[in-house]
Amino acid sequence: MSSISILGEAQLRTLVPLDLAAIEQVEAAFRSLATEAVAMPPVLRLDIPEYAGEVDVKTAYLPRFESFAIKVSPGFFNNPTLGLPSLNGLMLVLSARTGLTEAVLLDNGYLTAVRTAAAGAVAARWLSKRNATRVAVIGAGEQARLQLKALMLVRDIEHVTVWARDPNRAARFAQDIKGVRCEVADSVNHALKHADIAVTTTPGSEPLIRAHDLHPGLHITAMGSDAEHKNELAPAVFKAARYICDRLQQTRVLGELHHAIDAGVVAADATFAELGQVIAGQATGRASDADVTICDLTGTGAQDTAIAALAIARAREAGAGTIFNNDVTL
Amino acid sequence: MSSISILGEAQLRTLVPLDLAAIEQVEAAFRSLATEAVAMPPVLRLDIPEYAGEVDVKTAYLPRFESFAIKVSPGFFNNPTLGLPSLNGLMLVLSARTGLTEAVLLDNGYLTAVRTAAAGAVAARWLSKRNATRVAVIGAGEQARLQLKALMLVRDIEHVTVWARDPNRAARFAQDIKGVRCEVADSVNHALKHADIAVTTTPGSEPLIRAHDLHPGLHITAMGSDAEHKNELAPAVFKAARYICDRLQQTRVLGELHHAIDAGVVAADATFAELGQVIAGQATGRASDADVTICDLTGTGAQDTAIAALAIARAREAGAGTIFNNDVTL
């Protein structure tokens, strides 16, 4: 009845590098959220606390694509003690016309990492100062590295400060960074002091950035909060900055916004611009070089569908993928 | 890093026939829902109305299994005009310990059909009269056939009546049934007249069974309603029968129950026994041969995890499946 293309992580790393094309694909997905009849249901979430495990399933149908992704993201935080990475997962690609499975992208979370980093670059492109050169990176994991790499594709970054809870990890990050000066900061406040752009990438549950860490012109992309308990920005930050998010229905529940709502700093029904609306010219992002802007990114199914579409297109061009013939003779 | 087992529909049909073992696997899953700390989040649903498409994603973690399924069920109702089946889908099997993908079951919806039919047999086993011999089948599609086949594994069925909106389909159903007498009924009322068990399997949105169709001793399994707009039982039926369901949190939203709530016949917060509670001895099912019982089945992620676990165990025994090596050298 059908044949299904199966692609592994190694192939997908080759086919979909973190480059400007990936950033533009993700940017188009954000624009679609504001301008097209996108169907994006709430995230499905399964928790398995006895193994420190959580699984998110995201999906979205974008009329511009003939297929849509269903993305499964497990995070199992005891895995490092077993010699395994915490984050994993895969994407299924289904035809939006027939529902037939077209491809299984066994990316082990790689495409999620790329589309997440790309979203950070999109946020910086639309919300940071055009002449931004200095970046503060909060957190020193894999996504921190990718965020910096993506930023360097959209802004002329000259100087990086990095802060992490574990100073050794911050030092390793600084050593690893090539092509730009990178210093370890001894506090979040010091890291942000001269920054034009700050990116938070931690899984923390206590605020790291407080109102007194802000200064005119700063743009903050908050990547870390994609679940209810995660939190990187103190509620008072919301009073001192223009807030923009990837999807308001998600950030009210999962993002930094929900902590500000819980703290009573923001009304539960307050509306804010989404990044796609800024891109589409429907809402103001940065109005002046003195603005302080925040972009709260929880990750959307639209990004997954967009990056999967790019992977499929590249795989077809390259003739890559193992074909699984699923014919049945009854 | 990992190798993943990929199984196609043909293999899965051979490995997991609709038999007593499948019924017992699904029965154990229902019991777990009542007795174990099962994690079963609400169904994720994506609608693509321009192609008459809908996709359900279900999952559940059952402590008794080392892995859990994430099941993707697309229904695209224009597919028959393209020569394709409406229903499709696949199951992913992930380790409950690490979140790693263990298997991809490209069953095109076959395992869903089996676990759905098995659930009907479980409902009849626990709720119909022990000496039930006469079955009314409402609807004449693939699931109607499977429901009857499953029922014949748990009750000594001697006589079948079938009703379908299209009399030709009902006639074909009656011809196809082997091993038991099967007659076409010209109305739902006639079909149910002498039945001990009725199974409704239609995707209809208008009630088919009304209170005056009931008689003492009847058990009804309502399979068809797994989405908000679907409806097979008139609200007044709820006043004349003992209502049991697969999962109350689902049937309040998706099942027959939600139409009875909307009609004001049942209070929104009314509680009812779940099938698993009856199996576990925590709630009464049928108390006498004169009772009228209804089992409202919307389909649960627990059934998917259970049937997937059976498929994986059988595949391991048989050495079946294509191994996809997903090693990455970075």
Contacts between the chains, C-beta under 8 A, distances in Angstrom:
chain1	res1	chain2	res2	distance
A	1	B	9	7.7
A	1	B	84	7.7
A	1	B	85	8.0
A	1	B	108	6.7
A	2	B	108	7.7
A	4	B	106	6.2
A	6	B	6	6.9
A	6	B	104	8.0
A	6	B	324	6.0
A	8	B	324	6.7
A	8	B	325	7.5
A	8	B	326	4.6
A	8	B	328	7.6
A	9	B	1	7.7
A	9	B	326	5.8
A	9	B	328	4.7
A	10	B	326	7.9
A	10	B	327	7.4
A	10	B	328	4.8
A	10	B	329	7.3
A	13	B	328	7.2
A	39	B	46	5.8
A	39	B	47	6.0
A	39	B	48	6.4
A	41	B	44	5.7
A	41	B	45	5.9
A	41	B	46	5.4
A	42	B	44	7.5
A	43	B	44	7.8
A	44	B	41	5.7
A	44	B	42	7.5
A	44	B	43	7.8
A	44	B	44	3.8
A	44	B	57	5.8
A	44	B	59	7.0
A	45	B	41	5.9
A	46	B	39	5.8
A	46	B	41	5.4
A	46	B	59	5.4
A	46	B	60	7.7
A	46	B	61	6.1
A	46	B	68	7.5
A	47	B	39	6.0
A	48	B	39	6.4
A	48	B	61	5.2
A	48	B	68	7.9
A	48	B	96	5.8
A	50	B	63	7.7
A	51	B	96	6.4
A	51	B	97	5.3
A	51	B	98	7.6
A	53	B	96	7.1
A	53	B	97	7.8
A	53	B	98	7.9
A	53	B	99	5.6
A	55	B	59	7.3
A	55	B	70	7.5
A	55	B	94	7.2
A	55	B	99	6.5
A	57	B	44	5.8
A	57	B	57	5.6
A	57	B	59	7.3
A	57	B	70	6.5
A	59	B	44	7.0
A	59	B	46	5.3
A	59	B	55	7.3
A	59	B	57	7.3
A	60	B	46	7.7
A	61	B	46	6.1
A	61	B	48	5.2
A	63	B	50	7.7
A	68	B	46	7.5
A	68	B	48	7.9
A	70	B	55	7.5
A	70	B	57	6.5
A	70	B	72	5.8
A	72	B	70	5.8
A	72	B	92	6.3
A	72	B	94	7.5
A	72	B	101	7.9
A	74	B	94	6.2
A	74	B	99	2.9
A	74	B	100	7.7
A	75	B	99	6.9
A	76	B	97	7.4
A	76	B	98	5.2
A	76	B	99	4.1
A	79	B	98	5.6
A	79	B	99	7.4
A	82	B	98	6.6
A	84	B	1	7.7
A	84	B	98	5.7
A	84	B	100	7.0
A	85	B	1	8.0
A	88	B	98	7.7
A	88	B	99	5.1
A	88	B	100	5.8
A	88	B	101	7.2
A	89	B	99	7.6
A	89	B	101	7.7
A	90	B	92	7.1
A	90	B	101	5.6
A	92	B	72	6.3
A	92	B	90	7.2
A	92	B	92	7.6
A	94	B	55	7.2
A	94	B	72	7.5
A	94	B	74	6.2
A	96	B	48	5.8
A	96	B	51	6.4
A	96	B	53	7.1
A	97	B	51	5.3
A	97	B	53	7.8
A	97	B	76	7.4
A	98	B	51	7.6
A	98	B	53	7.9
A	98	B	76	5.2
A	98	B	79	5.6
A	98	B	82	6.6
A	98	B	84	5.7
A	98	B	88	7.8
A	99	B	53	5.6
A	99	B	55	6.5
A	99	B	74	2.9
A	99	B	75	6.9
A	99	B	76	4.1
A	99	B	79	7.4
A	99	B	88	5.1
A	99	B	89	7.6
A	100	B	74	7.7
A	100	B	84	7.0
A	100	B	88	5.8
A	101	B	72	7.9
A	101	B	88	7.1
A	101	B	89	7.7
A	101	B	90	5.6
A	101	B	106	6.7
A	104	B	6	7.9
A	104	B	104	5.7
A	106	B	4	6.3
A	106	B	101	6.7
A	106	B	324	6.7
A	106	B	326	5.1
A	108	B	1	6.7
A	108	B	2	7.7
A	108	B	326	6.8
A	108	B	328	7.3
A	322	B	324	6.9
A	324	B	6	6.0
A	324	B	8	6.7
A	324	B	106	6.7
A	324	B	322	6.9
A	325	B	8	7.5
A	326	B	8	4.6
A	326	B	9	5.7
A	326	B	10	7.9
A	326	B	106	5.1
A	326	B	108	6.8
A	327	B	10	7.4
A	328	B	8	7.6
A	328	B	9	4.7
A	328	B	10	4.8
A	328	B	13	7.2
A	328	B	108	7.3
A	329	B	10	7.3
